[in-house]
Amino acid sequence: MNRIEKRMEELQQKNEKAFVTYMTAGLPDMEGTKALIKAQDEAGIDIIELGIPFSDPTADGPVIQDASYRSICKGTNVKGVFTAVEEVRKDCEVPIVFMMYYNTILYYGVEAFAKKCAETGVDGLIIPDLPKEEQFELVEALEHTENAPILIQLVAPVSADRIPMILENARGYVYCVSSMGVTGQAAHFHKNVRNYLENVKSVSKIPVMMGFGIRTAEDVAGLKDTIDGCIVGTHFIELMEENGYNLDVDQLVYLEVLMSWPLKVLCREDCKGICSQCGKNLNDGPCGCVEEPKDPRMAAISDIFSKFKEV
């Protein structure tokens, strides 16, 4: 079973939502990229979308466009990203999805690209500029490659009657674009976003994920009965940029994100959970532990994750 499908199945069995992040490969450099992947895995991120820098990222807003440009200027290329993923796979099993544009695959060679993904441990592909009607060559290459990545399908509010066709034989998860335009539009969702998502949910046999413009838990709180998870990209990059990608992977991400989440047992709505420091059952009263303030650099990600993971 593909890592993406395995992770989604585990989450559904636990009645939890999926939390997916996007980061641009090659920033702050390739070593930093590998460290960030491992840090997110340790912090409990469910799936990582790894953006392959491209000179004309038409689906992306200014933040990701700028990140892509700076990564290219640092010399990032597909070969280097494959090498990084292969090295990460030695001790990291977090599902990794390449988000990229089709020209890069065509230049690399479709069959060769599919095989390299399988060899290095890439679990999925998201290709915004490759519509369903044009996917036949890539789909054929993936079908003839053992352990090939899943081609994640995207749908948008304007997909309408095409949604059943797009999702036929889809695997992994459905990427639901929440708004018209580009990434990073700060929760300016389509006016009929709920109807659109409910339509996708009624058709889809696999988890439905929502992306584009999500920054806080409140952005998606009213939709969590419909979607199976959310994707945070632009805002995650902004958080990394604010502190110069200077993450202590063991302390900042793990302690400030993972350990600050309320360890809440979903036994009843008013359950207070247990103390993340001493383990005392907080339903029996306060434990007296002093709560350390959250690092403001990670507060937004912690906010999304802690609230959204609770169904």
Secondary structure, 3 states (H helix, E strand, C coil): CCHHHHHHHHHHHCCCCEEEEEEECCCCCHHHHHHHHHHHHHHCCCEEEEECCCCCCCCCCHHHHHHHHHHHHCCCCHHHHHHHHHHHCCCCCCCEEEECCHHHHHHHCHHHHHHHHHHHCCCEEECCCCCHHHCHHHHHHHHCCCCCCEECEEECCCCHHHHHHHHCCCCCCEEEECCCCCCCCCCCCCCCHHHHHHHHHHHCCCCEEEECCCCCHHHHHHHCCCCCEEEECHHHHHHHHHCCCCCCHHHHHHHHHHCCCCECCCCCCCCCCECCCCCCEHHHCCCCCCCCCCCCCCHHHHHHHHHHCCC
